[in-house]
Amino acid sequence: MIELYTAPTPNGWKVSILLEECGLPYRTHWVDIGKGEQFAPDFLAISPNNRIPAIVDTAPADGGAPVPVFETAAILVYLAEKAGQFLPTDLRGRKEVLEWLSWQVAGLGPMLGQHGHFALYAPERLPYPTERYRRETLRLYGVLDRRLEGRDHIAADQYTIADMACWPWIRTWKAQGIPLEEFPNVRRWYDTLKQRDGLRRGVALGAERVRRNPQDDAQAARTLFGIAGKGLA
């Protein structure tokens, strides 16, 4: 059994998508990051960086004690290897998937996260950081669009954890005001993957828990951003 500790965010959806796609049995434990549950000692024992998602594999392949895993790239690789799916075993295919997985966790996710913060959640709209992260966001969309030219998937000519890692962040395009029509290959890839049943189940997990605007909740605003919520000192 995989014990999944998560919240309904792009990073959380990466792992729930893979779990739904690969069929490994799992149980969900919700971590309310707006209330600061990610700082609880029990969670820190699993995820020392106090970030979701994290997992515990209660039946690891070596037959030993349960295995905790934190950080999404490590989790995706671990689960793909455990399931024997979505991560090629040939040298060149595996190399490509790991390259693009690294690209997502080092670039696409953090930059879109920063753009989303300054464009949507910051208590004061500051032109310099907003425009800086928007330019970088659009550059990364361009990188992905060129990569998907003539391809159905990001790496290894097949659906892999690289696609699963990138898709939930591209899903934020409308909220972030990204002109997706300017990236036709990304649009085609995004719309095609959206039809997958496993992916749809993965992003539906916890839909009722999505916090639309953390600034509307004073405690969430303080916990997530270190700021007061709207209208609060």
CYANA upper distance limits for C-alpha pairs under 8 A (distance plus 0.5 A):
  1 MET  CA     24 LEU  CA      8.00
  1 MET  CA     25 PRO  CA      5.92
  1 MET  CA     26 TYR  CA      5.85
  1 MET  CA     27 ARG  CA      7.82
  1 MET  CA     57 ASP  CA      6.64
  1 MET  CA     58 THR  CA      6.01
  1 MET  CA     59 ALA  CA      6.67
  2 ILE  CA     24 LEU  CA      7.91
  2 ILE  CA     25 PRO  CA      6.76
  2 ILE  CA     26 TYR  CA      4.89
  2 ILE  CA     27 ARG  CA      6.83
  2 ILE  CA     55 ILE  CA      7.03
  2 ILE  CA     56 VAL  CA      6.29
  2 ILE  CA     57 ASP  CA      5.23
  2 ILE  CA     58 THR  CA      6.79
  2 ILE  CA     59 ALA  CA      8.40
  3 GLU  CA     26 TYR  CA      6.19
  3 GLU  CA     27 ARG  CA      5.58
  3 GLU  CA     28 THR  CA      6.75
  3 GLU  CA     29 HIS  CA      7.69
  3 GLU  CA     55 ILE  CA      5.91
  3 GLU  CA     56 VAL  CA      5.52
  3 GLU  CA     57 ASP  CA      6.88
  3 GLU  CA     58 THR  CA      7.91
  4 LEU  CA     26 TYR  CA      7.15
  4 LEU  CA     27 ARG  CA      6.43
  4 LEU  CA     28 THR  CA      5.37
  4 LEU  CA     29 HIS  CA      6.36
  4 LEU  CA     53 PRO  CA      7.71
  4 LEU  CA     54 ALA  CA      6.70
  4 LEU  CA     55 ILE  CA      5.16
  4 LEU  CA     56 VAL  CA      7.29
  5 TYR  CA     28 THR  CA      6.67
  5 TYR  CA     29 HIS  CA      5.27
  5 TYR  CA     30 TRP  CA      6.38
  5 TYR  CA     31 VAL  CA      6.84
  5 TYR  CA     52 ILE  CA      7.22
  5 TYR  CA     53 PRO  CA      6.01
  5 TYR  CA     54 ALA  CA      5.70
  5 TYR  CA     55 ILE  CA      6.39
  6 THR  CA     12 GLY  CA      6.02
  6 THR  CA     28 THR  CA      7.78
  6 THR  CA     29 HIS  CA      6.94
  6 THR  CA     30 TRP  CA      5.87
  6 THR  CA     31 VAL  CA      6.09
  6 THR  CA     52 ILE  CA      5.76
  6 THR  CA     53 PRO  CA      4.95
  6 THR  CA     54 ALA  CA      7.15
  7 ALA  CA     12 GLY  CA      6.13
  7 ALA  CA     30 TRP  CA      6.31
  7 ALA  CA     31 VAL  CA      6.20
  7 ALA  CA     32 ASP  CA      7.25
  7 ALA  CA     33 ILE  CA      7.90
  7 ALA  CA     52 ILE  CA      7.21
  7 ALA  CA     53 PRO  CA      7.52
  7 ALA  CA    206 GLY  CA      7.75
  7 ALA  CA    209 ARG  CA      8.45
  8 PRO  CA     12 GLY  CA      6.21
  8 PRO  CA     13 TRP  CA      6.96
  8 PRO  CA    203 VAL  CA      8.29
  8 PRO  CA    205 LEU  CA      7.55
  8 PRO  CA    206 GLY  CA      6.08
  8 PRO  CA    207 ALA  CA      7.14
  8 PRO  CA    209 ARG  CA      7.21
  8 PRO  CA    210 VAL  CA      6.30
  9 THR  CA     13 TRP  CA      6.56
  9 THR  CA    210 VAL  CA      8.13
 10 PRO  CA     14 LYS  CA      6.98
 10 PRO  CA    168 PRO  CA      5.35
 10 PRO  CA    169 TRP  CA      6.02
 11 ASN  CA     15 VAL  CA      7.85
 11 ASN  CA     52 ILE  CA      7.82
 11 ASN  CA     53 PRO  CA      7.31
 11 ASN  CA     72 THR  CA      7.45
 11 ASN  CA    165 ALA  CA      8.28
 11 ASN  CA    168 PRO  CA      7.88
 11 ASN  CA    169 TRP  CA      8.42
 12 GLY  CA     16 SER  CA      7.09
 12 GLY  CA     52 ILE  CA      6.97
 12 GLY  CA     53 PRO  CA      5.73
 13 TRP  CA     17 ILE  CA      6.29
 13 TRP  CA    168 PRO  CA      6.89
 13 TRP  CA    202 GLY  CA      6.59
 13 TRP  CA    203 VAL  CA      5.95
 13 TRP  CA    205 LEU  CA      8.32
 14 LYS  CA     18 LEU  CA      7.03
 14 LYS  CA     72 THR  CA      7.96
 14 LYS  CA     76 LEU  CA      8.41
 14 LYS  CA    164 MET  CA      6.14
 14 LYS  CA    165 ALA  CA      5.71
 14 LYS  CA    167 TRP  CA      8.49
 14 LYS  CA    168 PRO  CA      7.03
 14 LYS  CA    202 GLY  CA      8.39
 15 VAL  CA     19 LEU  CA      6.69
 15 VAL  CA     53 PRO  CA      7.94
 15 VAL  CA     72 THR  CA      7.65
 15 VAL  CA     75 ILE  CA      7.84
 15 VAL  CA     76 LEU  CA      7.03
 15 VAL  CA    202 GLY  CA      8.40
 16 SER  CA     20 GLU  CA      6.60
 16 SER  CA    202 GLY  CA      5.20
 16 SER  CA    203 VAL  CA      7.60
 16 SER  CA    205 LEU  CA      7.81
 17 ILE  CA     21 GLU  CA      6.53
 17 ILE  CA    164 MET  CA      7.25
 17 ILE  CA    198 GLY  CA      6.86
 17 ILE  CA    199 LEU  CA      5.50
 17 ILE  CA    200 ARG  CA      8.16
 17 ILE  CA    201 ARG  CA      7.56
 17 ILE  CA    202 GLY  CA      4.45
 17 ILE  CA    203 VAL  CA      7.02
 18 LEU  CA     22 CYS  CA      6.43
 18 LEU  CA     76 LEU  CA      7.82
 18 LEU  CA     79 LEU  CA      8.35
 18 LEU  CA     80 ALA  CA      8.33
 18 LEU  CA    161 ILE  CA      7.77
 18 LEU  CA    164 MET  CA      7.40
 18 LEU  CA    198 GLY  CA      8.40
 18 LEU  CA    199 LEU  CA      8.20
 18 LEU  CA    202 GLY  CA      7.94
 19 LEU  CA     23 GLY  CA      6.41
 19 LEU  CA     24 LEU  CA      6.33
 19 LEU  CA     25 PRO  CA      8.14
 19 LEU  CA     26 TYR  CA      7.88
 19 LEU  CA     79 LEU  CA      8.34
 19 LEU  CA    202 GLY  CA      8.04
 20 GLU  CA     24 LEU  CA      7.93
 20 GLU  CA    198 GLY  CA      5.54
 20 GLU  CA    199 LEU  CA      7.50
 20 GLU  CA    201 ARG  CA      7.12
 20 GLU  CA    202 GLY  CA      6.31
 21 GLU  CA    198 GLY  CA      5.14
 21 GLU  CA    199 LEU  CA      7.19
 22 CYS  CA     80 ALA  CA      8.33
 22 CYS  CA     83 ALA  CA      6.93
 22 CYS  CA     85 GLN  CA      7.18
 24 LEU  CA     83 ALA  CA      7.42
 31 VAL  CA     37 GLU  CA      6.27
 31 VAL  CA     38 GLN  CA      6.89
 31 VAL  CA     52 ILE  CA      8.13
 32 ASP  CA     36 GLY  CA      7.02
 32 ASP  CA     37 GLU  CA      5.97
 32 ASP  CA     38 GLN  CA      7.74
 33 ILE  CA     37 GLU  CA      6.10
 33 ILE  CA     38 GLN  CA      6.29
 33 ILE  CA    220 ALA  CA      8.10
 33 ILE  CA    223 THR  CA      8.17
 33 ILE  CA    224 LEU  CA      7.85
 34 GLY  CA    214 PRO  CA      7.99
 34 GLY  CA    219 GLN  CA      7.21
 34 GLY  CA    220 ALA  CA      4.52
 34 GLY  CA    221 ALA  CA      7.88
 34 GLY  CA    223 THR  CA      6.49
 34 GLY  CA    224 LEU  CA      6.82
 35 LYS  CA    219 GLN  CA      7.08
 35 LYS  CA    220 ALA  CA      6.56
 35 LYS  CA    223 THR  CA      7.36
 36 GLY  CA     40 ALA  CA      8.06
 36 GLY  CA    220 ALA  CA      8.45
 36 GLY  CA    223 THR  CA      6.61
 37 GLU  CA     43 PHE  CA      8.21
 38 GLN  CA     43 PHE  CA      6.57
 38 GLN  CA     44 LEU  CA      7.54
 38 GLN  CA     50 ASN  CA      5.67
 38 GLN  CA     51 ARG  CA      6.89
 38 GLN  CA     52 ILE  CA      7.86
 39 PHE  CA     43 PHE  CA      7.29
 39 PHE  CA     44 LEU  CA      6.80
 39 PHE  CA     50 ASN  CA      6.30
 40 ALA  CA     44 LEU  CA      6.70
 41 PRO  CA     45 ALA  CA      6.70
 42 ASP  CA     46 ILE  CA      7.57
 43 PHE  CA     47 SER  CA      6.49
 43 PHE  CA     48 PRO  CA      8.25
 43 PHE  CA     50 ASN  CA      7.84
 44 LEU  CA     48 PRO  CA      5.04
 44 LEU  CA     49 ASN  CA      7.63
 44 LEU  CA     50 ASN  CA      6.31
 46 ILE  CA     54 ALA  CA      7.33
 46 ILE  CA     55 ILE  CA      8.02
 46 ILE  CA     56 VAL  CA      8.02
 46 ILE  CA     68 PRO  CA      6.11
 46 ILE  CA     69 VAL  CA      7.43
 46 ILE  CA     70 PHE  CA      7.41
 47 SER  CA     51 ARG  CA      7.00
 47 SER  CA     52 ILE  CA      8.08
 47 SER  CA     54 ALA  CA      6.62
 47 SER  CA     68 PRO  CA      8.44
 47 SER  CA     69 VAL  CA      7.83
 47 SER  CA     70 PHE  CA      5.76
 47 SER  CA     71 GLU  CA      8.39
 48 PRO  CA     70 PHE  CA      8.40
 51 ARG  CA     71 GLU  CA      8.27
 52 ILE  CA     70 PHE  CA      8.34
 52 ILE  CA     71 GLU  CA      8.26
 53 PRO  CA     70 PHE  CA      7.39
 53 PRO  CA     71 GLU  CA      7.56
 53 PRO  CA     72 THR  CA      7.31
 54 ALA  CA     68 PRO  CA      7.87
 54 ALA  CA     69 VAL  CA      6.34
 54 ALA  CA     70 PHE  CA      5.10
 54 ALA  CA     71 GLU  CA      7.26
 54 ALA  CA     72 THR  CA      8.07
 54 ALA  CA     75 ILE  CA      7.84
 55 ILE  CA     68 PRO  CA      6.15
 55 ILE  CA     69 VAL  CA      5.84
 55 ILE  CA     70 PHE  CA      7.11
 55 ILE  CA     75 ILE  CA      7.77
 56 VAL  CA     66 PRO  CA      6.86
 56 VAL  CA     67 VAL  CA      5.86
 56 VAL  CA     68 PRO  CA      4.66
 56 VAL  CA     69 VAL  CA      6.74
 57 ASP  CA     66 PRO  CA      5.90
 57 ASP  CA     67 VAL  CA      5.52
 57 ASP  CA     68 PRO  CA      6.82
 58 THR  CA     65 ALA  CA      7.75
 58 THR  CA     66 PRO  CA      4.85
 58 THR  CA     67 VAL  CA      7.08
 59 ALA  CA     63 GLY  CA      7.01
 59 ALA  CA     64 GLY  CA      8.19
 59 ALA  CA     65 ALA  CA      8.32
 59 ALA  CA     66 PRO  CA      6.83
 60 PRO  CA     64 GLY  CA      7.03
 60 PRO  CA     65 ALA  CA      7.99
 60 PRO  CA     66 PRO  CA      6.93
 60 PRO  CA     67 VAL  CA      7.07
 61 ALA  CA     82 LYS  CA      8.02
 69 VAL  CA     74 ALA  CA      7.45
 69 VAL  CA     75 ILE  CA      6.42
 70 PHE  CA     74 ALA  CA      7.20
 70 PHE  CA     75 ILE  CA      6.79
 71 GLU  CA     75 ILE  CA      6.71
 72 THR  CA     76 LEU  CA      6.48
 72 THR  CA    105 VAL  CA      8.36
 73 ALA  CA     77 VAL  CA      6.74
 73 ALA  CA    101 LEU  CA      7.24
 73 ALA  CA    102 SER  CA      7.87
 73 ALA  CA    105 VAL  CA      7.49
 74 ALA  CA     78 TYR  CA      6.50
 75 ILE  CA     79 LEU  CA      6.55
 76 LEU  CA     80 ALA  CA      6.44
 76 LEU  CA    161 ILE  CA      7.02
 77 VAL  CA     81 GLU  CA      6.57
 77 VAL  CA     87 LEU  CA      7.90
 77 VAL  CA    161 ILE  CA      8.20
 78 TYR  CA     82 LYS  CA      6.64
 79 LEU  CA     83 ALA  CA      6.50
 80 ALA  CA     84 GLY  CA      6.21
 80 ALA  CA     85 GLN  CA      5.77
 80 ALA  CA     86 PHE  CA      6.35
 80 ALA  CA     87 LEU  CA      6.42
 80 ALA  CA    161 ILE  CA      8.07
 81 GLU  CA     85 GLN  CA      7.26
 81 GLU  CA     87 LEU  CA      7.50
 85 GLN  CA    160 THR  CA      8.48
 86 PHE  CA    159 TYR  CA      6.96
 86 PHE  CA    160 THR  CA      4.71
 86 PHE  CA    161 ILE  CA      6.24
 87 LEU  CA     94 ARG  CA      6.75
 87 LEU  CA     97 VAL  CA      7.53
 87 LEU  CA    160 THR  CA      6.34
 87 LEU  CA    161 ILE  CA      7.09
 88 PRO  CA     93 GLY  CA      6.03
 88 PRO  CA     94 ARG  CA      5.46
 88 PRO  CA     97 VAL  CA      8.36
 88 PRO  CA    156 ALA  CA      8.03
 89 THR  CA     93 GLY  CA      7.60
 89 THR  CA     94 ARG  CA      6.38
 90 ASP  CA     94 ARG  CA      6.45
 91 LEU  CA     95 LYS  CA      6.55
 92 ARG  CA     96 GLU  CA      6.79
 92 ARG  CA    156 ALA  CA      8.22
 93 GLY  CA     97 VAL  CA      6.88
 93 GLY  CA    155 ALA  CA      7.65
 93 GLY  CA    156 ALA  CA      5.13
 94 ARG  CA     98 LEU  CA      6.68
 94 ARG  CA    156 ALA  CA      7.90
 95 LYS  CA     99 GLU  CA      6.64
 96 GLU  CA    100 TRP  CA      6.84
 96 GLU  CA    155 ALA  CA      6.03
 96 GLU  CA    156 ALA  CA      6.69
 97 VAL  CA    101 LEU  CA      6.49
 97 VAL  CA    154 ILE  CA      8.39
 97 VAL  CA    155 ALA  CA      5.82
 97 VAL  CA    156 ALA  CA      7.12
 97 VAL  CA    160 THR  CA      7.64
 97 VAL  CA    161 ILE  CA      7.73
 97 VAL  CA    162 ALA  CA      6.14
 98 LEU  CA    102 SER  CA      6.47
 98 LEU  CA    162 ALA  CA      7.95
 99 GLU  CA    103 TRP  CA      6.70
100 TRP  CA    104 GLN  CA      6.71
100 TRP  CA    154 ILE  CA      7.94
100 TRP  CA    155 ALA  CA      7.64
100 TRP  CA    162 ALA  CA      6.31
101 LEU  CA    105 VAL  CA      6.93
101 LEU  CA    161 ILE  CA      7.74
101 LEU  CA    162 ALA  CA      5.39
101 LEU  CA    165 ALA  CA      7.16
101 LEU  CA    166 CYS  CA      8.45
102 SER  CA    106 ALA  CA      6.38
103 TRP  CA    107 GLY  CA      6.00
103 TRP  CA    108 LEU  CA      7.21
104 GLN  CA    108 LEU  CA      5.17
104 GLN  CA    109 GLY  CA      6.27
104 GLN  CA    162 ALA  CA      8.36
104 GLN  CA    165 ALA  CA      7.21
104 GLN  CA    166 CYS  CA      6.60
105 VAL  CA    109 GLY  CA      6.13
105 VAL  CA    110 PRO  CA      7.51
106 ALA  CA    110 PRO  CA      7.09
107 GLY  CA    111 MET  CA      6.33
107 GLY  CA    140 LEU  CA      8.20
108 LEU  CA    112 LEU  CA      6.48
108 LEU  CA    137 THR  CA      7.81
108 LEU  CA    140 LEU  CA      6.91
108 LEU  CA    166 CYS  CA      8.01
108 LEU  CA    169 TRP  CA      8.08
109 GLY  CA    113 GLY  CA      6.41
109 GLY  CA    166 CYS  CA      8.35
109 GLY  CA    169 TRP  CA      6.92
110 PRO  CA    114 GLN  CA      6.67
111 MET  CA    115 HIS  CA      6.62
111 MET  CA    133 TYR  CA      6.81
111 MET  CA    136 GLU  CA      7.35
111 MET  CA    137 THR  CA      6.56
112 LEU  CA    116 GLY  CA      6.41
112 LEU  CA    133 TYR  CA      7.98
112 LEU  CA    137 THR  CA      6.36
112 LEU  CA    169 TRP  CA      7.84
113 GLY  CA    117 HIS  CA      6.67
114 GLN  CA    118 PHE  CA      6.80
114 GLN  CA    133 TYR  CA      6.97
115 HIS  CA    119 ALA  CA      6.33
115 HIS  CA    130 THR  CA      6.67
115 HIS  CA    133 TYR  CA      5.43
115 HIS  CA    134 ARG  CA      6.29
115 HIS  CA    137 THR  CA      7.67
115 HIS  CA    176 GLN  CA      8.14
116 GLY  CA    120 LEU  CA      5.98
116 GLY  CA    121 TYR  CA      7.59
116 GLY  CA    176 GLN  CA      6.50
117 HIS  CA    121 TYR  CA      5.39
117 HIS  CA    122 ALA  CA      6.30
118 PHE  CA    122 ALA  CA      5.51
118 PHE  CA    125 ARG  CA      7.18
118 PHE  CA    126 LEU  CA      7.75
118 PHE  CA    129 PRO  CA      7.33
118 PHE  CA    130 THR  CA      5.80
119 ALA  CA    125 ARG  CA      7.46
119 ALA  CA    130 THR  CA      6.34
119 ALA  CA    176 GLN  CA      7.76
120 LEU  CA    176 GLN  CA      8.01
121 TYR  CA    213 ASN  CA      7.76
121 TYR  CA    214 PRO  CA      8.02
121 TYR  CA    215 GLN  CA      7.27
123 PRO  CA    227 ILE  CA      8.39
123 PRO  CA    230 LYS  CA      8.01
125 ARG  CA    130 THR  CA      8.02
126 LEU  CA    130 THR  CA      6.67
127 PRO  CA    131 GLU  CA      6.38
128 TYR  CA    132 ARG  CA      6.48
129 PRO  CA    133 TYR  CA      6.56
130 THR  CA    134 ARG  CA      6.57
131 GLU  CA    135 ARG  CA      6.56
132 ARG  CA    136 GLU  CA      6.98
133 TYR  CA    137 THR  CA      6.43
134 ARG  CA    138 LEU  CA      6.65
135 ARG  CA    139 ARG  CA      6.66
136 GLU  CA    140 LEU  CA      6.72
137 THR  CA    141 TYR  CA      6.78
138 LEU  CA    142 GLY  CA      6.70
138 LEU  CA    178 ILE  CA      8.22
139 ARG  CA    143 VAL  CA      6.84
140 LEU  CA    144 LEU  CA      6.79
141 TYR  CA    145 ASP  CA      6.52
141 TYR  CA    183 PHE  CA      7.60
141 TYR  CA    186 VAL  CA      8.14
142 GLY  CA    146 ARG  CA      6.68
142 GLY  CA    183 PHE  CA      7.37
143 VAL  CA    147 ARG  CA      6.75
144 LEU  CA    148 LEU  CA      6.70
144 LEU  CA    186 VAL  CA      7.26
145 ASP  CA    149 GLU  CA      6.98
145 ASP  CA    183 PHE  CA      6.24
145 ASP  CA    184 PRO  CA      7.63
145 ASP  CA    185 ASN  CA      5.68
145 ASP  CA    186 VAL  CA      5.66
146 ARG  CA    185 ASN  CA      8.04
147 ARG  CA    151 ARG  CA      8.07
147 ARG  CA    154 ILE  CA      7.28
148 LEU  CA    152 ASP  CA      7.24
148 LEU  CA    153 HIS  CA      7.25
148 LEU  CA    154 ILE  CA      6.67
148 LEU  CA    185 ASN  CA      6.12
148 LEU  CA    186 VAL  CA      7.24
148 LEU  CA    189 TRP  CA      8.08
149 GLU  CA    185 ASN  CA      6.46
151 ARG  CA    157 ASP  CA      7.67
152 ASP  CA    157 ASP  CA      7.66
152 ASP  CA    158 GLN  CA      8.06
152 ASP  CA    189 TRP  CA      6.84
153 HIS  CA    157 ASP  CA      6.44
153 HIS  CA    158 GLN  CA      6.23
153 HIS  CA    159 TYR  CA      6.29
153 HIS  CA    160 THR  CA      8.39
153 HIS  CA    163 ASP  CA      7.23
153 HIS  CA    189 TRP  CA      7.61
154 ILE  CA    158 GLN  CA      8.25
154 ILE  CA    159 TYR  CA      8.19
154 ILE  CA    162 ALA  CA      7.07
154 ILE  CA    163 ASP  CA      6.54
155 ALA  CA    159 TYR  CA      8.16
155 ALA  CA    160 THR  CA      7.74
155 ALA  CA    162 ALA  CA      7.35
155 ALA  CA    163 ASP  CA      8.40
156 ALA  CA    160 THR  CA      8.48
159 TYR  CA    163 ASP  CA      6.89
160 THR  CA    164 MET  CA      7.16
161 ILE  CA    165 ALA  CA      6.44
162 ALA  CA    166 CYS  CA      6.88
163 ASP  CA    167 TRP  CA      6.41
164 MET  CA    168 PRO  CA      7.68
165 ALA  CA    169 TRP  CA      8.26
166 CYS  CA    170 ILE  CA      6.94
167 TRP  CA    171 ARG  CA      6.62
167 TRP  CA    190 TYR  CA      7.27
168 PRO  CA    172 THR  CA      7.67
168 PRO  CA    203 VAL  CA      8.28
169 TRP  CA    173 TRP  CA      8.22
170 ILE  CA    190 TYR  CA      8.05
171 ARG  CA    190 TYR  CA      8.40
172 THR  CA    176 GLN  CA      6.65
173 TRP  CA    177 GLY  CA      6.56
173 TRP  CA    178 ILE  CA      5.53
173 TRP  CA    179 PRO  CA      8.20
173 TRP  CA    180 LEU  CA      7.51
174 LYS  CA    178 ILE  CA      6.58
179 PRO  CA    183 PHE  CA      8.15
180 LEU  CA    184 PRO  CA      7.59
180 LEU  CA    186 VAL  CA      8.06
180 LEU  CA    187 ARG  CA      6.75
181 GLU  CA    187 ARG  CA      7.42
183 PHE  CA    187 ARG  CA      6.73
184 PRO  CA    188 ARG  CA      6.61
185 ASN  CA    189 TRP  CA      6.66
186 VAL  CA    190 TYR  CA      6.38
187 ARG  CA    191 ASP  CA      6.54
188 ARG  CA    192 THR  CA      6.61
189 TRP  CA    193 LEU  CA      6.67
190 TYR  CA    194 LYS  CA      6.63
191 ASP  CA    195 GLN  CA      7.51
192 THR  CA    196 ARG  CA      8.19
193 LEU  CA    199 LEU  CA      7.94
194 LYS  CA    199 LEU  CA      7.34
194 LYS  CA    200 ARG  CA      7.12
195 GLN  CA    199 LEU  CA      8.28
195 GLN  CA    200 ARG  CA      7.71
196 ARG  CA    200 ARG  CA      6.70
197 ASP  CA    201 ARG  CA      6.71
198 GLY  CA    202 GLY  CA      6.64
199 LEU  CA    203 VAL  CA      6.84
200 ARG  CA    204 ALA  CA      6.58
201 ARG  CA    205 LEU  CA      6.88
203 VAL  CA    207 ALA  CA      7.96
206 GLY  CA    210 VAL  CA      7.43
213 ASN  CA    217 ASP  CA      8.28
214 PRO  CA    218 ALA  CA      8.27
214 PRO  CA    220 ALA  CA      6.03
214 PRO  CA    221 ALA  CA      5.93
214 PRO  CA    224 LEU  CA      8.39
214 PRO  CA    229 GLY  CA      8.15
215 GLN  CA    220 ALA  CA      7.50
215 GLN  CA    221 ALA  CA      5.54
215 GLN  CA    228 ALA  CA      8.09
215 GLN  CA    229 GLY  CA      4.99
215 GLN  CA    230 LYS  CA      6.01
216 ASP  CA    221 ALA  CA      8.11
216 ASP  CA    229 GLY  CA      6.44
216 ASP  CA    230 LYS  CA      6.42
217 ASP  CA    221 ALA  CA      6.60
217 ASP  CA    229 GLY  CA      6.48
217 ASP  CA    230 LYS  CA      8.37
218 ALA  CA    222 ARG  CA      6.77
218 ALA  CA    228 ALA  CA      6.38
218 ALA  CA    229 GLY  CA      4.79
218 ALA  CA    230 LYS  CA      7.84
218 ALA  CA    232 LEU  CA      7.80
219 GLN  CA    223 THR  CA      6.56
219 GLN  CA    228 ALA  CA      8.43
219 GLN  CA    229 GLY  CA      8.03
220 ALA  CA    224 LEU  CA      6.29
220 ALA  CA    225 PHE  CA      8.40
220 ALA  CA    229 GLY  CA      8.30
221 ALA  CA    225 PHE  CA      5.95
221 ALA  CA    226 GLY  CA      6.99
221 ALA  CA    227 ILE  CA      6.15
221 ALA  CA    228 ALA  CA      6.34
221 ALA  CA    229 GLY  CA      5.70
222 ARG  CA    226 GLY  CA      4.75
222 ARG  CA    227 ILE  CA      5.18
222 ARG  CA    228 ALA  CA      6.07
222 ARG  CA    229 GLY  CA      7.59
223 THR  CA    227 ILE  CA      8.39
228 ALA  CA    232 LEU  CA      6.16
228 ALA  CA    233 ALA  CA      6.48
229 GLY  CA    233 ALA  CA      8.34
